[in-house]
Amino acid sequence: IEPGMKVLDIFGGGGYYAELLSYLVGESGSVTLYNNSPWNNFVNKNVTERLKDNRLPNVERLVLEPGDLDSVEGNYDSAIFILGMHDIYYTDEENGWLAIDKDGFLANIYRLLKDGGVLGIIDHNAIPGSDPSVVGKTVHRIDPAVIIRDVTAAGFILESEADILRNPDDDLETTVFDESMRWKSDRSVLKFRK
């Protein structure tokens, strides 16, 4: 991420990473903080406070359902998807989380990036071979092989991986919201390129 870049923060939640990105891209760059409506309902107060009084003038807020992303114009230099990829695999209608067409969603992320653009993904690791529609909802994790399979199927190339957030003491089964795992889960850091 460099000054002047246009960056998409996918399911950016309360905007923590969008704020960090805003400093990196500077006045000549821009960040789009994208949430769907269930995420927005959960974090609306935090985002509103973070962006209040035009505090981050280079951050634009976008609230849109994943199926409506085709209406967004692209040309992003980079996109990040931090701790949220597992959310595109499950349904929780009781809490307003409707099914997401993951293939269509990832195809749109691919379309929104410039040729050569980078997609960075970090997520909590699940047991290899586990069903993403189950572990995404129950423990908020995903098998990194599923991420690689589906993101490369959308057209991206896996360029590199980093082990800086790996934790061999994580059993990969405990919910990431358990105090013993909070910010200590075993996580994958993946860099894809269009």
C-alpha positions as CSV (number, residue, x, y, z in Angstrom):
1,I,0.0,0.0,0.0
2,E,1.6,3.3,-1.2
3,P,0.6,7.0,-1.4
4,G,-1.9,7.7,-4.1
5,M,-3.4,4.2,-4.2
6,K,-7.1,3.4,-4.3
7,V,-7.8,0.6,-1.8
8,L,-11.0,-1.4,-1.1
9,D,-11.4,-2.6,2.5
10,I,-13.9,-5.6,2.2
11,F,-16.2,-6.1,5.1
12,G,-14.1,-3.5,6.9
13,G,-16.3,-3.6,10.0
14,G,-15.7,-0.5,12.3
15,G,-13.0,0.9,10.0
16,Y,-9.9,0.1,12.0
17,Y,-7.9,-1.0,9.0
18,A,-9.5,1.6,6.7
19,E,-8.1,4.3,9.0
20,L,-4.6,2.8,8.9
21,L,-4.9,2.5,5.1
22,S,-6.0,6.2,4.9
23,Y,-2.7,7.3,6.4
24,L,-0.7,5.1,4.1
25,V,-2.4,6.2,0.8
26,G,-2.4,9.9,1.9
27,E,-4.3,12.8,0.5
28,S,-3.8,11.7,-3.1
29,G,-5.2,8.2,-2.4
30,S,-8.5,6.9,-1.2
31,V,-10.0,4.0,0.8
32,T,-13.5,2.5,0.4
33,L,-14.7,1.0,3.6
34,Y,-17.2,-1.6,2.4
35,N,-19.7,-3.4,4.6
36,N,-23.0,-5.2,3.7
37,S,-26.1,-4.2,5.7
38,P,-25.8,-6.8,8.5
39,W,-22.2,-5.8,9.2
40,N,-23.2,-2.1,8.9
41,N,-26.0,-2.6,11.4
42,F,-23.5,-4.1,13.8
43,V,-20.8,-1.4,13.4
44,N,-22.7,1.6,12.3
45,K,-22.0,3.6,15.5
46,N,-18.3,2.9,15.4
47,V,-18.0,3.8,11.7
48,T,-20.0,7.0,12.1
49,E,-17.8,8.1,15.1
50,R,-14.6,7.2,13.2
51,L,-15.6,9.3,10.1
52,K,-17.4,12.1,12.0
53,D,-16.6,15.7,11.0
54,N,-14.7,14.5,7.9
55,R,-11.9,13.2,10.2
56,L,-10.7,10.8,7.4
57,P,-11.5,12.7,4.2
58,N,-10.0,10.1,2.0
59,V,-12.2,7.3,3.3
60,E,-15.5,6.7,1.6
61,R,-18.2,4.5,3.2
62,L,-20.0,2.0,1.1
63,V,-22.9,-0.1,2.3
64,L,-24.1,-2.6,-0.3
65,E,-25.3,-6.1,-0.5
66,P,-22.7,-8.5,-2.0
67,G,-25.1,-9.3,-4.9
68,D,-25.2,-5.6,-5.8
69,L,-21.4,-5.1,-6.2
70,D,-21.8,-5.2,-10.0
71,S,-23.1,-1.6,-9.7
72,V,-19.8,-0.4,-8.3
73,E,-17.1,0.8,-10.6
74,G,-13.7,-0.6,-10.1
75,N,-10.1,0.4,-10.8
76,Y,-8.8,-0.3,-7.3
77,D,-5.1,-0.8,-6.9
78,S,-5.5,-3.1,-4.0
79,A,-8.1,-4.7,-1.7
80,I,-7.9,-6.2,1.8
81,F,-10.2,-8.8,3.4
82,I,-9.2,-9.0,7.1
83,L,-10.8,-11.7,9.3
84,G,-14.0,-11.8,7.2
85,M,-13.5,-14.3,4.3
86,H,-15.2,-17.0,6.5
87,D,-18.4,-14.9,6.5
88,I,-19.2,-15.5,2.9
89,Y,-19.7,-19.2,3.4
90,Y,-22.5,-19.5,5.9
91,T,-26.1,-18.3,6.4
92,D,-27.6,-17.0,9.7
93,E,-31.0,-15.7,8.7
94,E,-32.1,-15.4,12.4
95,N,-29.4,-12.7,12.8
96,G,-29.9,-11.2,9.3
97,W,-27.0,-12.8,7.6
98,L,-28.3,-14.0,4.3
99,A,-26.6,-16.4,1.9
100,I,-23.9,-14.9,-0.2
101,D,-23.2,-16.1,-3.8
102,K,-19.5,-16.6,-3.0
103,D,-18.5,-17.1,-6.7
104,G,-20.3,-14.0,-7.8
105,F,-18.9,-12.0,-4.9
106,L,-15.3,-13.1,-5.6
107,A,-15.8,-12.5,-9.3
108,N,-16.8,-8.9,-8.5
109,I,-13.8,-8.4,-6.2
110,Y,-11.6,-9.6,-9.2
111,R,-13.4,-7.2,-11.5
112,L,-13.0,-4.2,-9.2
113,L,-9.2,-4.5,-9.1
114,K,-6.9,-3.2,-11.8
115,D,-4.8,-5.7,-13.7
116,G,-1.8,-6.4,-11.5
117,G,-3.8,-5.4,-8.4
118,V,-3.2,-7.2,-5.1
119,L,-5.8,-8.8,-2.8
120,G,-4.6,-9.4,0.7
121,I,-6.5,-11.8,2.9
122,I,-6.0,-12.7,6.6
123,D,-8.3,-15.1,8.4
124,H,-8.5,-17.4,11.3
125,N,-7.5,-21.0,10.4
126,A,-9.8,-24.0,10.8
127,I,-9.0,-27.7,10.7
128,P,-8.0,-28.8,7.2
129,G,-10.9,-30.2,5.3
130,S,-13.6,-28.7,7.6
131,D,-16.8,-27.4,6.0
132,P,-16.6,-23.6,5.7
133,S,-20.4,-23.3,6.0
134,V,-20.2,-24.9,9.4
135,V,-16.9,-23.6,10.9
136,G,-17.5,-20.1,9.5
137,K,-20.6,-19.8,11.6
138,T,-19.7,-21.7,14.7
139,V,-16.1,-20.8,15.4
140,H,-15.5,-18.0,12.7
141,R,-12.7,-19.8,11.0
142,I,-11.9,-21.2,7.6
143,D,-9.5,-23.8,6.1
144,P,-6.9,-21.7,4.2
145,A,-7.0,-24.3,1.4
146,V,-10.6,-23.2,0.8
147,I,-9.6,-19.6,0.5
148,I,-6.9,-20.4,-2.0
149,R,-9.2,-22.7,-4.0
150,D,-12.0,-20.2,-4.3
151,V,-9.9,-17.1,-4.8
152,T,-7.8,-18.7,-7.5
153,A,-11.0,-20.0,-9.1
154,A,-12.1,-16.4,-9.4
155,G,-9.0,-15.7,-11.5
156,F,-6.4,-14.5,-8.9
157,I,-2.9,-16.0,-8.6
158,L,-1.6,-16.8,-5.1
159,E,1.6,-14.9,-5.0
160,S,2.9,-15.4,-1.5
161,E,2.0,-16.5,2.1
162,A,3.4,-15.3,5.4
163,D,3.6,-17.2,8.7
164,I,3.8,-14.1,10.9
165,L,0.4,-14.7,12.5
166,R,0.7,-18.5,12.9
167,N,0.2,-20.0,16.3
168,P,1.0,-23.7,16.6
169,D,-0.7,-23.8,20.0
170,D,-4.1,-23.1,18.5
171,D,-6.3,-26.2,18.4
172,L,-8.1,-24.7,15.3
173,E,-11.5,-25.6,16.9
174,T,-12.0,-23.0,19.6
175,T,-14.2,-20.0,18.7
176,V,-12.0,-17.0,17.9
177,F,-14.1,-15.0,20.4
178,D,-13.0,-17.2,23.3
179,E,-10.7,-15.2,25.6
180,S,-8.0,-17.8,25.2
181,M,-7.9,-17.1,21.5
182,R,-8.7,-13.4,21.3
183,W,-6.0,-12.0,18.9
184,K,-4.0,-15.2,19.4
185,S,-5.6,-17.5,16.8
186,D,-3.6,-19.3,14.2
187,R,-4.1,-17.0,11.1
188,S,-3.1,-17.2,7.4
189,V,-1.7,-14.2,5.6
190,L,-2.2,-14.6,1.8
191,K,-1.3,-12.3,-1.1
192,F,-3.1,-12.8,-4.4
193,R,-2.6,-10.8,-7.6
194,K,-4.9,-10.2,-10.5
